[in-house]
Amino acid sequence: MDFFAILLRGLTFLPNAVEAIEALSGGKTSEEKRQAAVEMAGDTINVADAVAARQIVDAAGFTEGLGKIVDGVVDCLNASVWFKG
């Protein structure tokens, strides 16, 4: 499967992953929860295989970008009335 399609499919699960991490990690710091979400996203997308296959040429930059996406998802969820329910 095309890596871009895998990336997009993996990112669709990110809001649920962030919510699950929040529920399971109540006593953790925000940074610990963020790191867990980035790692989960990386595992879902299978970053290690994508690096090996040269679909990702800068793993650190890619992981930094995933962190920004996680931050954005958290911002959106925190700002949503339907999420605060």
N, C-alpha and C positions, 0 to 999 in steps of 0.2 A: 504494500500500500504506500502511496505517496506520503512522504513525511509531513507535508503541510496538512493533509487530511487527518493524519494521526494527531498532530498538534491541535488542530481545531476541535477534534472530538474529545481530546483530553481536557481542553480548557472548558468545555461545556459542563464538566463535572466539578469544576473548581468551587462554585458557590456552595454546593452540598458538602464538599470536602472541608471548606472553611467552617461551615456550621458544625460539622461533626467534630472537628478538632477543637473548636470552642467549647462544645459540650463535654468532651472527654478530658480537656486540659484546663479546667477551671482555675487551678492553683498556679498555673505556669505564667510566666511573664509574656507580654505581647510579643517580644522578640522570639521567644521559644516557640510560641504558637505559629508565628510567621514562618520560622525555619521549618517547622513540621509541615506546614502547608506547601512550602516551596519543594521540600523533599518528596511529598506525596505527588505533587504535580510532575516533578521530574521523573518519578518512578512510573507514573501513568503514561507519560509521553515516551518513556524509555530513552532518556537522554544518553545514557551510556552507550547503547547500541547506535544511536544516531551519530555520536561522536566517532565511534569506530568505523561507521560507514561513510564518514566525511560529509554527512548531511548537516552537521553542526561543526563549524571550524573553530569556534571560540566558546568553549564550554563555560568559562567564567562569565563572559558577557551574556550568554544565553540564560544562565542561572540568575544573573542580576536582573535580566528582563522578566523572568518568571516572578521574581520578588516584587517587581513593580506591578505586575498584573495582580498578584495576591493583594498587594496594598490597595489597588483600585477596587477589587472585589469587596474587600473589607469596608472601604469607604462607602461603596454603593449599598451594601447590606446595612451598615450603621445608619445611613440616611433614609432608609426605606421604612415607611409606616407598616407595610405588610410583613416585614421581617421582625419588627419589634413586637408585634402581636402579643 
